[in-house]
Amino acid sequence: MLRSAFFIRLISIITLLHVYIGVRLISDLPISAPFKWLGALLLVVSVLLIPLGMAARTIKKQPLSDLLAWIGYLAIGLFSSLLVLTVLRDILLLLLYAVNSLRGVASAPYDLISLSALCVPVLAILLTLLGVYYARRNAPVKVIDVPIAGLAAALHGFKIVQITDIHIGPTIKRGYVEKIVATVNALKADLIAVTGDVVDGTVPGLAADAQPLGALSARHGTFFVTGNHEYYSGADEWIVEFRRLGFNVLMNEHVVVNHDGAHAVVAGVTDYGAGNVDPAHMSSPAKAMHGAPSDIPFRLLLAHQPRSAAAASQAGFTLQLSGHTHGGQFLPWMFFIRFQQPFVHGLGKLNDLWVYTSRGTGYWGPPIRLGAPSEVTLLRLVADSPAV
């Protein structure tokens, strides 16, 4: 009942925003009446495609479900660009009207009004195509050196490869995952960190597409923590599946890694909001640290959401690796993520805790990335001061 009410409200908002785009653009377009009617029809089609794409995962029949998801998600991406550009156009025209009013000029030139109306859909289509290219390309490797005070000599140059937010699902399949695995394995990591949101769907539906992850190879193994999307997709079943693939699943727990005689604590927590879904999975950095040897200075925490940083700092961790934010994924959403998360992307610090937030290795929803490139992250530990 509540879900139906939410869906109805969402469709109503989407419809009203499409009406706004139509009213602000179609009459000003420098095209003949039949083409203006075609533009209006395309907006109506968009209104229908967006909810259909969002509901595609409830359709069991394949490949129909994935096809509808592709179409619906592309419609969402195009609509987002149209909306943002329409708003920007209106702001610019409003400023121009204000300036002209001060100068005693009645209105903006007709040519500017019509040309700007035409530019909006053209730019929206170009941005959507560019965003698809950046989303679907092989995620590039991003190299980050993390200075660690008192780092043991044997850990200097220790390589951690982080992948996160792959979102295997309707538009990300086995071939995409195989390319990620090949990129990661070529880096010859000492440790691989998988920080959640690997899947968007059930084990029966996506196990074959996730199978290549079993080929991930690192000296000390692959460590995994749950993200919020695992809990939307059957977390318990995926935990079993990831363990079958050879992952070391860390659920508010830690292990001690011996690297050429030097030791490191490697810990992981369940997703920040997991306790709302399953109280037994309540996220706790303090619990993950419990019992760790006090004489090991380097302590790594894998936590899907950057919001775990405050508790991780209190628990005494040295470095936290997170994802979740996608860096905003595409304009303008990167400007809003910071209202929910303390870190959006890159290397930051909270007290004595380093926090690295990846923009993600895949994408969620629309297969679009603009201004927030995907990444496979190679983090190298470097000594900030001599070991004690």
Buried (B, 14 or more C-beta within 10 A) or exposed (E): EEEEEEEEEEBEEBBEBBEBBBEBBBEBBEBEEEEBEEBBEBBEEBBEBBBBBBBBBEBEEEEEBBBBBBBBBBBBBBBBBBBBBBBBBBEEBEEBBEEBEEEEEEEBEEEEBBEBBBEBBEBBEEBBEBBBEBBBEEBEBBEBEBEBBEBBEBBBEBBBBBBBBBBBBBBBBBEBBBBBBEBBBEBEBBBBBBBBBBBBBEBEBBBEBBBBBBBBBBEBBBBBBBBBBBBBBBBBBBBEBBEEBBBBBBBBBBBEBEBEEBBBBBBBBBBBBBBEBEEEBBBBBEBBBEEBEEEBBBBBBBBBBBBBBBBBBBBBBBBBBBBBBBBBBBBBBBEEBEEEBBBBBEBBEBEEBBBBBBBBBBBBBBBBBBBBBBBBBBBBBEBEEEBE
